[in-house]
Amino acid sequence: MLSIDYITNSKDEAIIGLKKRGFKNLDVIDSIIELNNNRKKIQQKLDNILFKSNTISKDIAGAFKSDNNDIDIDSLKSESSNLKLKSKSLAEELDTVKIKILDLITTVPNIPDSKVPDGLSEENNIEVFRSSNFKESGYDLKNHWNLSKEYDIIDFELGSKITGSGFPVYKGKGAKLQRALINFFLDRNSSAGYNEFQVPHLVNSDSAYATGQLPDKDGQMYHVINDDFYLIPTAEVPLTNIYRDKILAVDQVPVMVTGYTPCFRREAGSYGSDVRGLNRLHQFDKVEIVRIEHPDKSDDALIKMKEHIKEILTELKLDFRILNLCAGDLGFTSSITYDFEVFSKGQEKWLEISSVSNFKTYQSNRLNLKFKDKDGKNYTLHTLNGSSLALPRVMAGLIENNQSENGIIIPDVLVPYTGFDIIN
């Protein structure tokens, strides 16, 4: 979330940024500032009463020690009791105001970075890179759901029988290819300096709040009501929350972590070809990378993450492009995001396979994540994350783009992981 200090001291800048991303409820900024001014007044009154109460307590203690009969101890005790009642009332009023501020400030999205393009829809996203390794084909290409049925590697009907739509079953070489991709991604991330973690697949509400999934994406998450746990929509949530409520030494930064998890998203309300096959699932596998960076170095870190994912996709010889998302297409918590899209030749469309984002201090303010600099003061860190990579659409691209008359060709870099070079 945005900090109170930023909203108060940089109100005009905040409003310009919010307008850029199409945020409508701009009056909330004035409401937050007004509530914060009220909070300060209540806090000052409370501090004065507590100071006065503490002084009276010392006077009472001193009177008992000195045996001074000129001091009216009963009067002091009565005044102390009244002050305690006032302080209790003010403390309750202060808590109420703080809750109101928090409720409002969590409705405000992040401010777009200066490098984010103007625009309110995906048509305004800017392509910043396109691979040059497009393959020519002399015959009509099939889509991945038909190929999956032909080679018996992914069973969508069986998944629907077991659970429902959006829960496919991977079979035989399809399951091995899925596992190969996971291991390949993790190995590439580890080689790039990311420390691998295995994390829980369910998180509590504090964790979901800290990374910004709550309250913004409450309706998109699967909620285990009895235990108040949430199935994770991405490994970003548990990986980032490892560092919640921490103050790191400056020499502990950067933090670079990676992890594989299944991900769960309700994704309600979508129909047609956009949700066919692997295009949109309720459960899918994903390998994530997360970085915690010094504020002065997070811009460079984002570029490094982008280049890292670019190298992986180049190794897989997939046709892909990178988009700089416009302000209106940014996620709620993101300051700047680069989307990676693979070209699906069987469907003749681009499919998003990764988002690499810099949240700057937006998540860290919720996480209470800071570092102690050499001057001895604590400063808020920046957080970044990226899919490295999401499996379903990578699988779709591999299956469709590598089909041949003899079967589906496995990219060379994956053969050591799969143990076979073709699916036929």
Secondary structure, 3 states (H helix, E strand, C coil): CCCHHHHHHCHHHHHHHHHHCCCCCCHHHHHHHHHHHHHHHHHHHHHHHHHHHHHHHHHHHHHHHHCCCCCCHHHHHHHHHHHHHHHHHHHHHHHHHHHHHHHHHCCCCCCCCCCCCCCCCHHHCEEEEECCCCCCCCCCCCCHHHHHHHHCCEEHHHHHHHCCCCCCEECHHHHHHHHHHHHHHHHHHHHCCCEECCCCCEEEHHHHHHCCCCCCCHHHCCEECCCCEEECCCCHHHHHHCCCCCEEEHHHCCEEEEEEEEEECCCCCCCHHHHCCCCCCCEEEEEEEEEEECCCCHHHHHHHHHHHHHHHHHHCCCCEEEEECCHHHCCCCCCEEEEEEEEECCCCEEEEEEEEEEEECHHHHHHCCEEECCCCCEEECEEEEEEEEEHHHHHHHHHHHCECCCCEECCHHHHHHHCCCEEC
